[in-house]
Amino acid sequence: MNFFRKRKEGFSLVETILAVLFLSIASIGIFSMISHSNRSSMDANLFFLANQLALEPLEVFRAFGYESLGEIGSVPIHGYEVGTWADVPSSDIGSGIERPGGATSFERKIDLTKVELSGTKGFLVSVRIRPVISGKARIFMRKEEVVRSALLLERPK
């Protein structure tokens, strides 16, 4: 009776094709998830860097104080030019400031606006950071621009 029963060895063509199809769909999903994760990680890293580059001039101008800010517009400080888009330098040799290598992928614009609130004079310092046109930050960063502002008031008399 066992003469008519065939011995089955290996897999049929249909089983093999289904297995390859299932593995390829699973692989595409895994690689897509890894790619999305890498892109999100790069975006977060670049956003953090842009945020830090925007906060830097705010801290420098805070250190100068209200009284000195009026002069900054007429006598620019190297690396902190007011009113124009300028590339962020990787380092300022004279000041000892060193920035991460990715800083050169950004440009920033610093604006000073005189304000008066209830008789108190001050400056609104606004810093805008955006990726340069030909940099990896333009490719990976989802936000077009990062804006940070601070209000610097004169000291009460």
C-alpha positions as CSV (number, residue, x, y, z in Angstrom):
1,M,0.0,0.0,0.0
2,N,2.9,2.4,0.6
3,F,3.9,2.0,-3.1
4,F,1.5,4.7,-4.2
5,R,2.4,7.3,-1.6
6,K,5.2,9.7,-2.7
7,R,7.8,10.8,-0.2
8,K,7.7,14.5,0.2
9,E,11.1,16.1,0.5
10,G,11.8,19.9,0.7
11,F,9.3,22.7,-0.1
12,S,7.1,23.2,-3.0
13,L,7.5,26.2,-5.3
14,V,4.4,27.9,-3.9
15,E,5.6,27.6,-0.3
16,T,9.0,29.0,-1.2
17,I,7.4,32.0,-3.1
18,L,5.1,32.7,-0.1
19,A,8.0,32.6,2.4
20,V,10.1,35.0,0.3
21,L,7.1,37.3,-0.1
22,F,6.4,37.3,3.6
23,L,10.1,37.9,4.5
24,S,10.4,40.7,1.9
25,I,7.3,42.5,3.3
26,A,8.7,42.2,6.8
27,S,12.1,43.5,5.7
28,I,10.7,46.5,4.0
29,G,8.7,47.4,7.1
30,I,11.8,47.0,9.3
31,F,14.1,49.0,7.0
32,S,11.4,51.7,6.6
33,M,11.2,52.0,10.4
34,I,15.0,52.2,10.8
35,S,15.1,54.9,8.1
36,H,12.4,57.0,9.8
37,S,14.1,56.6,13.1
38,N,17.4,57.8,11.7
39,R,15.8,60.8,10.0
40,S,13.9,61.8,13.2
41,S,17.1,61.5,15.2
42,M,19.0,63.7,12.7
43,D,16.2,66.2,12.7
44,A,16.2,66.4,16.5
45,N,20.0,66.8,16.6
46,L,19.9,69.6,14.0
47,F,17.0,71.3,15.8
48,F,18.9,71.2,19.1
49,L,22.0,72.7,17.4
50,A,19.9,75.4,15.7
51,N,18.3,76.2,19.1
52,Q,21.7,76.5,20.8
53,L,23.0,78.7,18.0
54,A,19.9,81.0,18.5
55,L,20.3,81.2,22.2
56,E,24.1,82.0,22.1
57,P,23.6,85.7,20.8
58,L,20.8,86.2,23.4
59,E,23.2,85.3,26.2
60,V,26.0,87.4,24.7
61,F,23.7,90.5,24.4
62,R,22.4,89.8,28.0
63,A,26.0,90.0,29.2
64,F,26.5,93.4,27.4
65,G,23.3,94.8,29.1
66,Y,20.8,97.3,27.9
67,E,23.2,100.3,28.0
68,S,25.6,98.7,25.5
69,L,23.0,97.4,23.0
70,G,22.5,100.7,21.4
71,E,26.1,100.8,20.3
72,I,26.0,97.2,18.9
73,G,23.9,98.3,15.9
74,S,26.4,100.9,14.8
75,V,29.6,99.0,15.8
76,P,29.0,95.3,15.0
77,I,30.6,92.5,16.9
78,H,32.3,89.9,14.8
79,G,30.0,86.8,14.6
80,Y,27.0,88.8,15.9
81,E,26.2,91.1,13.0
82,V,22.8,92.8,13.5
83,G,20.1,93.1,10.7
84,T,21.6,90.8,8.0
85,W,21.8,87.1,7.4
86,A,25.3,85.9,8.2
87,D,26.9,82.4,8.2
88,V,27.5,81.1,11.7
89,P,31.3,80.7,12.0
90,S,32.6,77.4,13.3
91,S,34.8,79.3,15.9
92,D,35.8,82.8,16.9
93,I,39.5,82.7,17.4
94,G,39.7,86.0,19.3
95,S,36.9,85.1,21.8
96,G,37.8,81.5,22.3
97,I,34.3,80.4,21.3
98,E,34.3,77.0,19.5
99,R,31.1,75.7,18.0
100,P,30.3,72.2,16.8
101,G,31.2,71.4,13.2
102,G,27.5,71.4,12.1
103,A,27.3,75.1,13.0
104,T,28.5,76.0,9.6
105,S,25.4,74.4,8.1
106,F,23.4,77.4,9.5
107,E,23.0,81.1,9.0
108,R,21.5,83.5,11.4
109,K,19.9,87.0,11.5
110,I,19.9,89.1,14.7
111,D,17.4,91.9,15.0
112,L,17.4,94.6,17.8
113,T,14.2,96.5,18.3
114,K,13.8,99.4,20.8
115,V,10.8,99.0,23.0
116,E,9.2,100.9,25.9
117,L,6.9,99.2,28.4
118,S,5.3,101.4,31.0
119,G,8.1,103.9,30.9
120,T,10.8,101.2,31.1
121,K,13.1,101.2,28.0
122,G,14.5,98.0,26.5
123,F,15.5,96.0,23.5
124,L,13.7,93.1,22.0
125,V,16.5,90.8,20.7
126,S,15.3,88.3,18.1
127,V,17.5,85.6,16.6
128,R,16.4,83.6,13.5
129,I,18.4,80.5,12.5
130,R,17.9,78.7,9.2
131,P,19.9,76.0,7.3
132,V,22.1,77.2,4.5
133,I,20.9,76.3,1.0
134,S,23.7,73.8,0.3
135,G,24.0,71.9,3.5
136,K,22.8,68.6,5.0
137,A,20.7,70.6,7.5
138,R,18.5,71.7,4.7
139,I,17.8,68.1,3.8
140,F,17.3,66.6,7.2
141,M,15.7,69.4,9.2
142,R,12.0,69.6,9.0
143,K,11.6,73.2,10.4
144,E,12.5,75.9,8.0
145,E,13.6,78.3,10.7
146,V,14.2,78.5,14.5
147,V,13.3,81.8,16.2
148,R,14.3,82.8,19.7
149,S,13.7,86.1,21.4
150,A,14.5,87.9,24.6
151,L,13.5,91.2,26.1
152,L,16.4,93.1,27.7
153,L,15.3,96.0,29.9
154,E,17.2,98.9,31.3
155,R,18.0,98.7,35.0
156,P,15.7,100.6,37.3
157,K,17.2,103.8,38.7
